[in-house]
Amino acid sequence: MGADAGNTAEKPQTRGRCLCGSVGWSFAGDIADATICNCSACRRYGALWAYDYDGHAIHIDDPEGKLTAYARGPRSPLSFNFCRTCGSVVSWRGLKADAEGRTRIAVNLRLADPDAVADIPLLRFDGLDTFEDLPTDGRCVRDVWF
């Protein structure tokens, strides 16, 4: 992030909320792309991820403390975060900060208004077999809503 990472007042905001409305997220600035992953978790959750750093472009809104985390085991590098009331997958969050002290986070674009995210290009990631990016195929979020 650049020097103005904390200045989100002038940047466009994309927002998402869980099904019951208890937990939400906001993404400040343009979302360059979304990742669709075929790993066992993402495939089951059906999530489309937009990435940045916690407290930079991405902010989680959980005023009632409804967000609960699931990590697959003690060596997991991240947690998947759900609303404990409705079960919506809100985000995943890295469990360790990087060298600059930032924590990687991704929010589930399926919780946003479809029109707000429809034209975001999709990146494909093979989290099941190779753990590598796959070639893009020209699809955007609107192409995978259902």
MDAnalysis code that builds the backbone (N, CA, C; Angstrom):
import MDAnalysis as mda
import numpy as np

u = mda.Universe.empty(438, n_residues=146, atom_resindex=np.repeat(np.arange(146), 3), trajectory=True)
u.add_TopologyAttr("name", ["N", "CA", "C"] * 146)
u.add_TopologyAttr("resid", np.arange(1, 147))
u.add_TopologyAttr("resname", ["MET", "GLY", "ALA", "ASP", "ALA", "GLY", "ASN", "THR", "ALA", "GLU", "LYS", "PRO", "GLN", "THR", "ARG", "GLY", "ARG", "CYS", "LEU", "CYS", "GLY", "SER", "VAL", "GLY", "TRP", "SER", "PHE", "ALA", "GLY", "ASP", "ILE", "ALA", "ASP", "ALA", "THR", "ILE", "CYS", "ASN", "CYS", "SER", "ALA", "CYS", "ARG", "ARG", "TYR", "GLY", "ALA", "LEU", "TRP", "ALA", "TYR", "ASP", "TYR", "ASP", "GLY", "HIS", "ALA", "ILE", "HIS", "ILE", "ASP", "ASP", "PRO", "GLU", "GLY", "LYS", "LEU", "THR", "ALA", "TYR", "ALA", "ARG", "GLY", "PRO", "ARG", "SER", "PRO", "LEU", "SER", "PHE", "ASN", "PHE", "CYS", "ARG", "THR", "CYS", "GLY", "SER", "VAL", "VAL", "SER", "TRP", "ARG", "GLY", "LEU", "LYS", "ALA", "ASP", "ALA", "GLU", "GLY", "ARG", "THR", "ARG", "ILE", "ALA", "VAL", "ASN", "LEU", "ARG", "LEU", "ALA", "ASP", "PRO", "ASP", "ALA", "VAL", "ALA", "ASP", "ILE", "PRO", "LEU", "LEU", "ARG", "PHE", "ASP", "GLY", "LEU", "ASP", "THR", "PHE", "GLU", "ASP", "LEU", "PRO", "THR", "ASP", "GLY", "ARG", "CYS", "VAL", "ARG", "ASP", "VAL", "TRP", "PHE"])
u.atoms.positions = np.array([
    [0.841, -1.171, 0.000],
    [0.000, 0.000, 0.000],
    [0.887, 1.235, 0.000],
    [0.401, 2.275, -0.621],
    [1.140, 3.516, -0.692],
    [1.049, 4.308, 0.594],
    [1.651, 5.481, 0.575],
    [1.679, 6.324, 1.765],
    [0.287, 6.755, 2.197],
    [-0.688, 6.748, 1.289],
    [-2.032, 7.188, 1.647],
    [-2.951, 6.023, 2.001],
    [-2.366, 4.872, 2.363],
    [-3.165, 3.682, 2.635],
    [-4.216, 3.914, 3.705],
    [-3.914, 4.718, 4.713],
    [-4.877, 4.949, 5.766],
    [-5.924, 5.986, 5.409],
    [-5.732, 6.745, 4.334],
    [-6.661, 7.797, 3.934],
    [-7.678, 7.217, 2.960],
    [-8.810, 6.777, 3.501],
    [-9.818, 6.126, 2.665],
    [-11.007, 7.023, 2.378],
    [-10.993, 8.277, 2.855],
    [-12.155, 9.151, 2.734],
    [-12.535, 9.423, 1.287],
    [-11.567, 9.610, 0.391],
    [-11.881, 9.953, -0.999],
    [-12.011, 8.734, -1.908],
    [-11.701, 7.570, -1.416],
    [-11.707, 6.376, -2.247],
    [-13.112, 5.782, -2.323],
    [-13.442, 5.147, -3.464],
    [-14.735, 4.461, -3.537],
    [-14.783, 3.345, -2.490],
    [-15.964, 3.067, -2.003],
    [-16.156, 2.023, -0.993],
    [-17.068, 0.940, -1.550],
    [-16.623, -0.298, -1.416],
    [-17.478, -1.440, -1.696],
    [-17.767, -2.079, -0.352],
    [-19.016, -2.462, -0.140],
    [-19.405, -3.014, 1.162],
    [-20.141, -4.336, 0.980],
    [-20.017, -5.181, 1.997],
    [-20.749, -6.437, 2.043],
    [-21.241, -6.693, 3.453],
    [-22.336, -7.437, 3.572],
    [-22.880, -7.802, 4.885],
    [-23.330, -9.250, 4.841],
    [-23.257, -9.893, 5.991],
    [-23.729, -11.268, 6.098],
    [-25.259, -11.316, 5.943],
    [-25.791, -12.498, 5.873],
    [-27.221, -12.679, 5.630],
    [-28.095, -12.022, 6.692],
    [-27.700, -12.112, 7.947],
    [-28.522, -11.524, 9.018],
    [-28.187, -10.058, 9.268],
    [-27.099, -9.557, 8.687],
    [-26.730, -8.157, 8.819],
    [-25.850, -7.822, 10.011],
    [-25.456, -8.812, 10.792],
    [-24.662, -8.547, 11.992],
    [-23.218, -8.170, 11.703],
    [-22.637, -8.765, 10.659],
    [-21.219, -8.555, 10.351],
    [-21.097, -8.033, 8.928],
    [-20.244, -7.060, 8.750],
    [-20.017, -6.521, 7.414],
    [-18.559, -6.240, 7.172],
    [-18.275, -5.847, 5.962],
    [-16.924, -5.443, 5.592],
    [-17.011, -4.273, 4.633],
    [-15.924, -3.521, 4.557],
    [-15.804, -2.471, 3.548],
    [-14.422, -2.573, 2.917],
    [-14.374, -2.250, 1.643],
    [-13.131, -2.259, 0.869],
    [-13.000, -0.866, 0.273],
    [-11.972, -0.139, 0.700],
    [-11.745, 1.224, 0.217],
    [-10.867, 1.188, -1.019],
    [-11.334, 1.840, -2.066],
    [-10.579, 1.876, -3.311],
    [-11.138, 0.892, -4.312],
    [-10.555, 0.938, -5.499],
    [-10.985, 0.021, -6.555],
    [-10.515, -1.395, -6.247],
    [-11.370, -2.361, -6.499],
    [-11.007, -3.770, -6.358],
    [-10.524, -4.222, -7.734],
    [-9.243, -4.476, -7.846],
    [-8.639, -4.780, -9.146],
    [-9.079, -6.127, -9.695],
    [-9.273, -7.108, -8.803],
    [-9.646, -8.446, -9.247],
    [-10.189, -9.236, -8.070],
    [-10.787, -10.358, -8.387],
    [-11.309, -11.286, -7.388],
    [-10.738, -12.659, -7.692],
    [-10.515, -13.431, -6.658],
    [-9.967, -14.773, -6.848],
    [-11.046, -15.809, -6.617],
    [-11.110, -16.751, -7.552],
    [-11.950, -17.925, -7.403],
    [-10.974, -19.095, -7.264],
    [-11.129, -19.864, -6.205],
    [-10.183, -20.924, -5.858],
    [-10.915, -22.256, -5.792],
    [-10.222, -23.325, -6.154],
    [-10.840, -24.648, -6.150],
    [-10.378, -25.518, -4.985],
    [-9.755, -24.929, -3.960],
    [-9.331, -25.738, -2.817],
    [-10.565, -26.306, -2.113],
    [-10.358, -27.249, -1.235],
    [-11.496, -27.908, -0.597],
    [-12.359, -26.932, 0.199],
    [-11.770, -25.928, 0.827],
    [-12.562, -24.960, 1.602],
    [-13.302, -23.995, 0.686],
    [-12.596, -23.323, -0.206],
    [-13.226, -22.306, -1.059],
    [-14.289, -22.909, -1.964],
    [-14.042, -24.116, -2.435],
    [-15.029, -24.791, -3.278],
    [-16.313, -25.025, -2.487],
    [-16.199, -25.441, -1.250],
    [-17.379, -25.690, -0.419],
    [-18.082, -24.401, -0.004],
    [-17.287, -23.361, 0.287],
    [-17.868, -22.094, 0.716],
    [-18.436, -21.303, -0.454],
    [-17.944, -21.531, -1.656],
    [-18.416, -20.788, -2.824],
    [-18.000, -19.330, -2.813],
    [-16.924, -19.016, -2.119],
    [-16.500, -17.634, -1.947],
    [-15.748, -17.096, -3.160],
    [-15.839, -15.789, -3.339],
    [-15.038, -15.034, -4.305],
    [-14.278, -13.999, -3.492],
    [-12.963, -14.045, -3.510],
    [-12.148, -13.275, -2.582],
    [-11.553, -12.013, -3.197],
    [-11.615, -10.922, -2.444],
    [-10.900, -9.682, -2.757],
    [-9.912, -9.450, -1.617],
    [-8.643, -9.208, -1.949],
    [-7.554, -9.192, -0.976],
    [-7.004, -7.807, -0.696],
    [-6.548, -7.635, 0.516],
    [-5.717, -6.500, 0.906],
    [-5.177, -6.818, 2.302],
    [-5.049, -5.788, 3.135],
    [-4.540, -5.956, 4.488],
    [-5.566, -5.434, 5.480],
    [-5.677, -6.136, 6.605],
    [-6.607, -5.765, 7.659],
    [-6.283, -4.365, 8.166],
    [-7.288, -3.486, 8.158],
    [-7.109, -2.125, 8.625],
    [-6.519, -1.182, 7.594],
    [-6.218, -1.671, 6.412],
    [-5.739, -0.813, 5.320],
    [-6.942, -0.563, 4.415],
    [-7.031, -1.259, 3.283],
    [-8.208, -1.079, 2.425],
    [-9.424, -1.822, 2.975],
    [-9.182, -2.876, 3.738],
    [-10.284, -3.697, 4.248],
    [-10.506, -3.443, 5.736],
    [-11.788, -3.228, 6.054],
    [-12.200, -3.081, 7.457],
    [-13.385, -4.007, 7.705],
    [-13.348, -4.705, 8.815],
    [-14.445, -5.579, 9.223],
    [-15.294, -4.842, 10.247],
    [-16.607, -4.911, 10.080],
    [-17.568, -4.262, 10.977],
    [-18.307, -5.358, 11.742],
    [-17.980, -5.491, 13.019],
    [-18.560, -6.547, 13.855],
    [-18.909, -5.985, 15.234],
    [-19.870, -5.050, 15.295],
    [-20.139, -4.358, 16.554],
    [-20.662, -5.255, 17.678],
    [-21.263, -6.378, 17.339],
    [-21.833, -7.260, 18.358],
    [-20.948, -8.469, 18.658],
    [-19.763, -8.531, 18.063],
    [-18.854, -9.653, 18.306],
    [-19.373, -10.977, 17.785],
    [-20.019, -10.951, 16.631],
    [-20.616, -12.165, 16.051],
    [-19.644, -12.971, 15.179],
    [-18.509, -12.378, 14.808],
    [-17.570, -13.070, 13.926],
    [-16.836, -14.159, 14.706],
    [-16.794, -15.327, 14.135],
    [-16.076, -16.438, 14.751],
    [-15.130, -17.033, 13.721],
    [-13.985, -17.514, 14.186],
    [-12.934, -17.995, 13.286],
    [-12.820, -19.511, 13.325],
    [-12.458, -20.063, 12.167],
    [-12.151, -21.485, 12.048],
    [-10.807, -21.619, 11.353],
    [-9.852, -22.263, 12.017],
    [-8.566, -22.600, 11.411],
    [-8.501, -24.119, 11.308],
    [-7.994, -24.615, 10.198],
    [-8.023, -26.047, 9.922],
    [-7.128, -26.871, 10.839],
    [-6.214, -26.260, 11.507],
    [-5.316, -26.979, 12.410],
    [-4.229, -26.054, 12.892],
    [-3.333, -26.544, 13.740],
    [-2.313, -25.675, 14.335],
    [-1.315, -25.100, 13.327],
    [-1.161, -25.708, 12.179],
    [-0.225, -25.199, 11.165],
    [-0.908, -24.373, 10.081],
    [-2.203, -24.170, 10.207],
    [-2.931, -23.399, 9.198],
    [-2.415, -21.966, 9.153],
    [-2.200, -21.427, 7.946],
    [-1.725, -20.040, 7.841],
    [-2.843, -19.003, 7.936],
    [-4.108, -19.460, 7.968],
    [-5.225, -18.513, 7.966],
    [-6.429, -19.083, 8.682],
    [-7.346, -18.188, 8.994],
    [-8.636, -18.604, 9.548],
    [-9.724, -18.166, 8.583],
    [-10.777, -18.956, 8.513],
    [-11.986, -18.556, 7.804],
    [-12.913, -17.986, 8.866],
    [-13.564, -16.863, 8.554],
    [-14.335, -16.136, 9.548],
    [-15.805, -16.070, 9.144],
    [-16.661, -16.497, 10.058],
    [-18.088, -16.659, 9.820],
    [-18.894, -15.819, 10.788],
    [-20.098, -15.452, 10.391],
    [-21.060, -14.882, 11.332],
    [-21.631, -16.043, 12.132],
    [-21.552, -15.970, 13.433],
    [-22.035, -17.075, 14.267],
    [-23.565, -17.145, 14.305],
    [-24.262, -16.116, 13.845],
    [-25.727, -16.142, 13.823],
    [-26.239, -16.810, 12.549],
    [-25.790, -16.345, 11.380],
    [-26.346, -16.863, 10.124],
    [-25.406, -17.807, 9.377],
    [-24.138, -17.883, 9.783],
    [-23.201, -18.809, 9.159],
    [-22.527, -18.295, 7.897],
    [-22.779, -17.063, 7.492],
    [-22.159, -16.529, 6.277],
    [-20.644, -16.460, 6.419],
    [-19.932, -16.865, 5.357],
    [-18.482, -16.743, 5.309],
    [-18.172, -15.297, 4.947],
    [-17.576, -14.567, 5.866],
    [-17.313, -13.145, 5.691],
    [-15.924, -12.898, 5.115],
    [-14.921, -13.621, 5.636],
    [-13.539, -13.333, 5.252],
    [-12.635, -14.505, 5.575],
    [-11.416, -14.409, 5.103],
    [-10.335, -15.193, 5.684],
    [-9.275, -14.195, 6.111],
    [-8.475, -14.593, 7.088],
    [-7.482, -13.689, 7.657],
    [-6.217, -14.469, 7.957],
    [-5.076, -13.926, 7.553],
    [-3.804, -14.545, 7.879],
    [-3.607, -14.570, 9.383],
    [-2.936, -15.593, 9.862],
    [-2.727, -15.727, 11.298],
    [-1.395, -15.144, 11.761],
    [-0.563, -14.722, 10.814],
    [0.703, -14.082, 11.160],
    [0.867, -12.829, 10.317],
    [1.386, -11.787, 10.933],
    [1.657, -10.544, 10.213],
    [2.905, -10.710, 9.350],
    [2.983, -9.904, 8.276],
    [4.169, -9.925, 7.422],
    [5.286, -9.080, 8.053],
    [6.389, -8.930, 7.330],
    [7.558, -8.210, 7.850],
    [7.244, -6.752, 8.190],
    [6.250, -6.164, 7.516],
    [5.856, -4.777, 7.798],
    [4.779, -4.679, 8.880],
    [4.404, -5.816, 9.467],
    [3.394, -5.816, 10.517],
    [1.964, -5.853, 10.012],
    [1.772, -6.060, 8.706],
    [0.428, -6.094, 8.131],
    [-0.106, -7.533, 8.128],
    [-1.419, -7.651, 8.276],
    [-2.061, -8.963, 8.238],
    [-2.912, -9.059, 6.979],
    [-2.626, -10.067, 6.178],
    [-3.357, -10.292, 4.934],
    [-4.778, -10.724, 5.266],
    [-5.721, -10.217, 4.492],
    [-7.130, -10.554, 4.685],
    [-7.814, -10.545, 3.320],
    [-8.836, -11.338, 3.187],
    [-9.662, -11.339, 1.979],
    [-11.118, -11.346, 2.421],
    [-11.943, -10.588, 1.704],
    [-13.376, -10.553, 1.995],
    [-14.139, -11.262, 0.889],
    [-15.267, -11.830, 1.264],
    [-16.099, -12.597, 0.345],
    [-16.999, -11.647, -0.446],
    [-16.702, -11.495, -1.726],
    [-17.476, -10.578, -2.568],
    [-18.912, -11.026, -2.769],
    [-19.230, -12.263, -2.474],
    [-20.615, -12.715, -2.610],
    [-21.542, -12.042, -1.592],
    [-20.970, -11.340, -0.614],
    [-21.787, -10.628, 0.368],
    [-22.084, -9.202, -0.057],
    [-21.524, -8.766, -1.177],
    [-21.740, -7.407, -1.686],
    [-22.955, -7.366, -2.598],
    [-23.432, -6.164, -2.861],
    [-24.483, -5.963, -3.859],
    [-23.933, -6.444, -5.204],
    [-24.619, -7.334, -5.893],
    [-24.096, -7.869, -7.154],
    [-23.689, -6.799, -8.166],
    [-24.436, -5.721, -8.281],
    [-24.087, -4.674, -9.245],
    [-22.775, -3.985, -8.896],
    [-22.431, -3.929, -7.624],
    [-21.206, -3.243, -7.192],
    [-19.945, -4.017, -7.549],
    [-20.062, -5.325, -7.741],
    [-18.870, -6.150, -7.989],
    [-18.925, -6.927, -9.304],
    [-19.982, -6.774, -10.063],
    [-20.220, -7.590, -11.266],
    [-19.098, -7.552, -12.283],
    [-18.456, -6.407, -12.462],
    [-17.454, -6.271, -13.524],
    [-16.024, -6.506, -13.068],
    [-15.832, -6.949, -11.841],
    [-14.477, -7.231, -11.353],
    [-13.959, -8.491, -12.037],
    [-12.770, -8.404, -12.665],
    [-12.213, -9.577, -13.338],
    [-11.852, -10.686, -12.346],
    [-11.992, -11.926, -12.804],
    [-11.676, -13.084, -11.973],
    [-10.274, -13.603, -12.259],
    [-9.576, -13.905, -11.190],
    [-8.325, -14.654, -11.258],
    [-8.643, -16.057, -10.770],
    [-8.045, -17.041, -11.413],
    [-8.280, -18.423, -11.006],
    [-7.038, -18.948, -10.291],
    [-7.259, -19.607, -9.146],
    [-6.157, -20.150, -8.367],
    [-6.413, -21.622, -8.104],
    [-5.428, -22.461, -8.414],
    [-5.540, -23.894, -8.180],
    [-5.003, -24.215, -6.784],
    [-5.867, -24.052, -5.796],
    [-5.495, -24.360, -4.420],
    [-5.663, -25.830, -4.090],
    [-6.197, -26.598, -5.027],
    [-6.426, -28.023, -4.799],
    [-5.197, -28.865, -5.128],
    [-4.568, -28.603, -6.275],
    [-3.472, -29.465, -6.726],
    [-2.111, -28.765, -6.772],
    [-2.004, -27.696, -7.549],
    [-0.679, -27.116, -7.813],
    [-0.330, -25.926, -6.940],
    [-1.305, -25.299, -6.316],
    [-1.129, -24.072, -5.528],
    [-0.508, -22.969, -6.385],
    [-0.985, -22.876, -7.617],
    [-0.495, -21.873, -8.566],
    [-1.669, -21.165, -9.232],
    [-1.375, -19.945, -9.720],
    [-2.370, -19.225, -10.510],
    [-2.591, -19.959, -11.821],
    [-3.825, -19.941, -12.299],
    [-4.173, -20.526, -13.594],
    [-4.356, -19.391, -14.591],
    [-4.283, -19.681, -15.872],
    [-4.495, -18.616, -16.865],
    [-5.878, -17.987, -16.703],
    [-5.946, -16.682, -16.919],
    [-7.250, -16.025, -16.878],
    [-8.043, -16.439, -18.107],
    [-9.361, -16.389, -17.987],
    [-10.209, -16.819, -19.099],
    [-11.219, -15.748, -19.502],
    [-11.015, -14.519, -19.024],
    [-11.880, -13.416, -19.423],
    [-13.155, -13.264, -18.626],
    [-13.383, -14.155, -17.667],
    [-14.614, -14.047, -16.885],
    [-14.478, -12.969, -15.810],
    [-15.630, -12.469, -15.389],
    [-15.685, -11.536, -14.275],
    [-16.715, -12.073, -13.279],
    [-16.880, -11.393, -12.167],
    [-17.752, -11.866, -11.104],
    [-19.152, -12.190, -11.621],
    [-19.705, -11.350, -12.487],
    [-21.068, -11.594, -12.988],
    [-21.202, -12.961, -13.664],
    [-20.124, -13.508, -14.172],
    [-20.175, -14.785, -14.876],
    [-20.270, -15.998, -13.958],
    [-20.062, -15.803, -12.659],
    [-20.094, -16.946, -11.744],
    [-21.098, -16.760, -10.604],
    [-22.069, -15.857, -10.757],
    [-23.052, -15.689, -9.693],
    [-23.836, -16.956, -9.444],
    [-24.127, -17.709, -10.519],
    [-24.831, -18.992, -10.330],
    [-24.495, -19.923, -11.453],
])
